[in-house]
Amino acid sequence: MGSNRRKSEDHPATTLDHALLASGESAEERETRIRALFAFFDAENCGFLDCSAIESGLSALRMPSDSECCNYAQDLFGACDANKDGRVDYEEFKRYMDDKELELYRIFQAIDVEHSGCISPEELSHALVRAGIQIDDEELARFVERVDKDHNGVITFGEWRDFLLLYPHEATIENIYHYLERVCLIDIGEQTVIPAGISKHIHASSYLIAGGVAGAASRTTTAPLDRLKVVLQVQTTRAHVMPAIKDIWKEGGCLGFFRGNGLNVLKVAPESAIRFYTYEMLKAFIGNAKGEGAKADVGTMGRLLAGGMAGAVAQTAIYPLDLVKTRIQTYACEGGRLPSLGTLSKDIWVKEGPRAFYKGLIPSILGIVPYAGIDLAAYETLKDMSKKYILLDEEPGPLVQLGCGTVSGALGATCVYPLQVVRTRMQAQRAYMGMADVFRITFKHEGFRGFYKGLFPNLLKVVPSASITYLVYENMKKGLDLD
């Protein structure tokens, strides 16, 4: 609030009277509008607002999305609660409105370079370019359409004000564009929501950082379960969990459970980046191939195909790291010493050739599309069931989404788990002649149960992995000012 008052002193000619004149609204009409908005949030007629009242109001308005409503409400509440007494009375609410409208009017004036009293698409495009944001014509049209309530092709100050009035952060053109991204989310599969168009704009690196840190934290926390799973997968004799845990502890102590985690973390950022950008490219290609345009909704099958192919490309690109990680995790230490990453990689290259770095790639890729299909189908089914039988047609919140994602992920992982076992054995052991040879020998000596060794620790990873990724990702977004 203080920053807005300082701006008023710097630009005394710009006042609320100017903003009122631009909106075509009288002072009485404005007072009525603000009181009505306050009453909307104060649904229980308490005479003041707390954070839960603001959250309920924003949830009813679906701003910006159900999954982010709590954090967004806290920010708006903090911006309104000038005296920090834990409640917002009408005077504080109106003071926020005064400051925000003045702030919005100033940036509106800055964009309206022709001083026509409205913002044209060309003026908005030039303002975005000056802020370092390049968008195409279709994205610009969507931006204008989202704000332009009367659909006459230009944005009046009243439309601009109404769109941004409850935005609690500083109204810069970068922040406003980012806010538009946050209220227009799309689903890219794997229960991940990413703002539309992010792959080309200034926030891409920040989102990749947030995703990378979240993935690294998740994989590090669940590393002991991953190590146990891999150790059990490569055992050709009867596998037992407790003896395997004792062997890992005996071999390396506590650090033994984190062997190979460095490479696991190293894979996160490039794998996520490659998968995301490939997904966006393929989705645009599918939309063009169907004759519906690059920005069209390609549907469930289109997203599944694009997601599966993007996963295959990402998996192929980082697969050598995955193989070396598996070798490190299953390496039989002599005297408690592990070879360095460089030494182990050189040994594989010299003794087995460059093709060895891609052993097990085929079963790995074969599992991507069915996993994604089962995961997506189960997730959508569970989400619909929760709306029908539990939430009574209300949209599921983040906890319900997390629960649905956990169950669907576990189901998908179980269905394709035999391919994981085959892949891990091909990565870790040189004796097999190929994928068919692994299937034949495993079934002959271990039966069907052999294809599910290590399944239990793998399923134990699902809940903490999803939860940690979600929590760290949300906190990273706040830290990087992506909310």
NORQUI-V441607 format. One record per helix or strand of 2 or more residues. SS is the DSSP state (~ for helix, > for strand). FROM is the first residue (numbers start at 1). TO is the last residue. If there is no record, write none. Layout:
ss=SS from=FROM to=TO
ss=SS from=FROM to=TO
This chain:
ss=~ from=2 to=10
ss=~ from=16 to=23
ss=~ from=27 to=41
ss=~ from=51 to=61
ss=~ from=66 to=80
ss=~ from=90 to=111
ss=> from=118 to=120
ss=~ from=121 to=130
ss=~ from=137 to=147
ss=> from=154 to=156
ss=~ from=157 to=164
ss=~ from=173 to=183
ss=> from=185 to=187
ss=> from=193 to=195
ss=~ from=198 to=200
ss=~ from=204 to=221
ss=~ from=223 to=233
ss=~ from=241 to=256
ss=~ from=261 to=289
ss=~ from=299 to=330
ss=~ from=341 to=352
ss=~ from=354 to=358
ss=~ from=361 to=389
ss=~ from=398 to=415
ss=~ from=417 to=428
ss=~ from=435 to=446
ss=~ from=448 to=452
ss=~ from=455 to=479
